[in-house]
């Protein structure tokens, strides 16, 4: 490869003094004779293009670089002949760029897209605001009856009432009415009384009117609803009673069996639901009044990573009594369903009367009774009564539907040290001292550290302080470590306290034989000082409660523990429960979740006499089961009501009202009542 010519750092100059004396031979003549220099450049003529002078330093190129030419004083240029020809430069890379077409004269499509996107965002924001407004209205909903104190509410629920006797008599009247309906509709056991249907119909009408007298409190509630124009279950039942009674008078004259038995069934179920609700509230307030210093189950919004959590905090009995009277979901749903059913059945009955010529009262009473959701009268009352009876045995009370709604949904539940391992389940198996310090000082150091951490081991170390005459020390500085340990400084000594893995992580000098996993290690200034062998005995009640919390849908147990020995793997080892459904936050988050300042503006949903883990989980899980049972029974009842109303409407339009007999409508009402009875029974056993 040819070497490139070196750059000349200096130019050859001829002094002006020597240029004045003309030599015999010029330097150019001598060099031309030997062939070392190029010929002198002639001045350009008119036909020739003058050569542009070179510029130094030359431009970068791939070929050889030509050094600068030396000039003499006369302006002559001396050039070196290049050794290698310069390589041609690469053509510049052409970069392609897109040039958009000219915008049309019409509007920009992007502006329309932006407007559509902004409009969609506004609609989503409006829907969100409406949901929040409905949520706030539900929260601010006033109770039906406001009591000044819990004692006043309990006294009101304990007043003597004849509702049990009236319910018993109502059941007898309903049984008589059902028997008369069967005898008037078919032949039973060789007894044929269908020829006396008119007399039996009169008996059913009388039984219905007597039953209405027994259910006077239910019907009075319906009257108040019609006056306030807030028709619910009682108002709909009152209307069905009047329409059926008027139709029964015409049916008896015409020899047709009326629908009185269906109304008797609905009034009996309404009275039963009223009794169940009163018993549930009485048991609930009895449990509350027996709590001198109740502990509340409180739901705090966005307490941990944007998730709502349920904690335990001091309770308020008077506020609990007010929340107990908040209307349940069935009452709020019937505020919409009852007016809609009345309006639609009335319009359909008028159209059917003009089309088929059937009796208006017959058609309307059949549609009203078929569309009446009978099961919704006990969809909330029966599960709540069963739950209140079970909770009072555990010393707990739920604030009705408000408490069930508060404890439901996606949320976490805080689990503390004593919940998993109560104080009596953590015992000391032995202690070994590795330091020359006294046992009283070492135990005092350990007690001071666990007391500063608020750990569940504090009662155990306090007991050791009393038995070993330990000294009381104050902690100067304190720190929690993520590796499963605690650190403190006491009187200039650096104390580390934790598990075996933590000691190895902190490079503590460990003697031979100190390898107990279920033990607490304490080091002073980097040297192991003592080992406390502990035994964590599992608790059967804690295991069943923790298992119930992990199985509850939407409920997430969160270990808000301060004992560094308690980890998900340790819980799995002691309780045989998978840690996949258990959250284990960081050490600082666990300390925050277990502090008393975590509850700021929480909603109180239940009260407990002691606040133990078993009662806490039972009331939370029971509240969720109550809400599930209520919603399930309500949905089934509403579906049955809609199905019955649509079926009767179809029969009326095709002119087959003869199929809508009193017996068929009665069997339809009983059929849709059975699922609610089954759901309530299963909820009571959960």
Helices and strands as residue ranges (DSSP letters): H 16-20, H 27-34, E 70-71, E 77-78, H 109-139, H 150-157, H 163-185, G 194-196, H 197-214, H 216-228, H 233-254, H 260-289, E 295-304, E 307-314, H 317-323, H 329-356, H 360-371, G 374-377, H 381-391, G 392-394, E 396-398, H 400-406, E 411-415, H 417-420, G 423-425, E 426-433, H 439-453, H 458-468, E 477-481, E 485-490, E 493-498, H 500-505, E 519-524, E 527-536, H 540-551, E 555-559, H 568-575, G 579-581, E 582-583, H 587-593, G 596-598, E 603-608, H 613-653, G 657-659, H 662-685
